[in-house]
Amino acid sequence: MTIHHAFRPTVIAAVMALSIPQALFAQAPDIKTQGPIIHLADNLQEEAMLGWCIDTDGRELTDLLHAHSCKPSGGDVLFSFSPTSGMIASATYENKCMAFNAPENAVNPFGLIDCDDDAANQKFSYDADSMEIRLGTDMTQCLTVSPVIDNAGPYQSRDLILATCDSLELSFKQWIVRD
């Protein structure tokens, strides 16, 4: 009987560990970027621990967006969210905003286009409590990243996509908006 009681705390601890949500084991990135950024709260396997930021796809101004290692130098990973307008704007490229402008494109549905206060595809909702960025025209859809990581020079990238919020793990849908 004594042996049974000696193992009870170990068994209870093991059961408790298995019941803790996976999000508690998440690893925060080591953000080095200065300026406004929107990045995943979880490092989500970014090799250099830089985290994942919204970014233009390529080295210069382009109309495609993806998620990229948060570059210490900033540049095209600098984005801000306006709760008043619901728009995500580039801090690097004047009057350029994120838009869900290619919904039929599974790889690159988001673009960087001229800001238009009246464009429904440029409206997003950010909930600081859930840390979710939702599509303004369909609040069941969350901004997320592809599980596939690509090499991008000395950094890494992932497709920036949209998925049903309820189907996503926390690490794939929790964003931090930093001004």
N, C-alpha and C positions, 0 to 999 in steps of 0.2 A: 504494500500500500504506500509506503514511503517513496518508493521509486516513482510510482504513478504521479504523486503530488509534485515531485521534483521536476518532472517533465511538463507539467501543466503550464507554467509561465512561458516556456519555450514554444509550446503548441499555440497558446493564445497569441504570442507575439508573431508567430509565423502566419496565422490566420489574419491578424490585423494588417500585416504588411501586404498580404494579397488583396485585401479589401480597400486599401488606400487608392484613390484615383490616380491614374497614370500622370495627370497634370502636375501632381506634387513632386514628381521625379524630374520635371522639366528642368532644362538648364538655360539660364538667362545668357544672352549674348554679351560680349564685352564691346559695347558700342563706342567707337572712337570718332565717329562722324560729328562735326560741328555744324550746327544749323538745324532747320526744321526737317524732320524725317518722319516717315511712317514705317515702322518695322515690326516684324513678328516678335512677340514676347519671348518665345522659345528660340534658342539657337538652331534647333531642328537640323542638326548634323552639319552645320557650316564648318568646314575644316579649321579655319583660322579663328573661330569663335567671334566673328564679326557680325553675325546675325544676317537677317534678310530684310532688305529695304525695297520699296517700290522704286523702279529705275527705268530709264529709257533703254531700249534694246539696241545697243550699239554705242559707239564712242562719241557721236555727235548728236545733234537734234534729229530725232526720228519720230515717226508717228506710232511706233509700237512700244508697248510697255511689258515688262516682266519683273520678276523679283531677282535681286542681285545681292551679293555680299555687300554689306554697308561699307562703302569705301571711306577710309579715314579722311581722304581729301574732299569728300562731299561731292561736288559736281552734280551730275545728273541723278543722284539719289535724293536730292533735296526736294521734298514735297511737303505741303501743308494742307490741313483740312479746315474748312470754315464751317462751323456748326450753323451759322446763319444762312448761308447759301446752300450748304450740303455739297460743296464742290471741293475736289482735291486738285490743287494747283501746283505746278512746278515752280520752285523758287529760283531755278536756274534759267528757265526759258520764259520770258515775259508773255503773259496772256495765253499760256498753254495749260490746259486742264485734262485730267483723266476722264475718259469716256468709255462706256460699255458700247462701243460702236461697231463691233463685229461679232454679234452673238452666235452666228453660225460657225465661227472659227474656234475650234476646241483648244487650239494652242495659243493663239494671240487674240482673245476677244476684247482686250483693252487697248485703247490708243491714247495718244497725246495729241490733242487737237486744239484749235482756237476755243477759248472759253466762251460759253454762251449761257447766260443766266436763265434762258428759257428752254434749254435743251434737257429733256427728261433723262437722257442717257448719261448726263454728267452729274446727276444727283445721287448722293450717297448718304447713309445714316451711320453715325458712329455712336455706340453705346459704351461709355467708359466703364460701366460695371461689368458687362459681359466681354468687353474689349473686341466686339465684332463690328466689322464694317459691312453694312448690308446695302444691297442695291435699292435705290430709292423707289424704283418702279415695281419691285418685287421683294418685299421684306423677308421672304423665306430663303433668299439667296445671299450667301456670304462670300466676301473676297477671301481667296485662299491661294495656295501654291500647289503646284504639281509635286507628287512624291519623288519625281525623277530629278536628280541633280546633274547639271551639265558643267563642264569646265568652261571658264570664261577668262582666259589669260591667267593672271595670278589669283583670280577670284573664282567664284562659282555663281551659277544662275539656276533659276527654276522658272517654269511658266507661271504667269500670274493668271489665275482662272477664277471661275465662279462655280459654286456648288451649293446644294441644299444645306443650310446651316445645321439642321438636325443630324445630317449624315457625317459631319466632320468631327475629328478628334480636336480637343482644345488647342493642341500645339499647332494645328494648321489654320486656326481661325481667330486667334487672339492677337490683336495688333495694338501697338503703342503709338499714339500720336504725340510727337514731341515738337514743340515750337522752338 
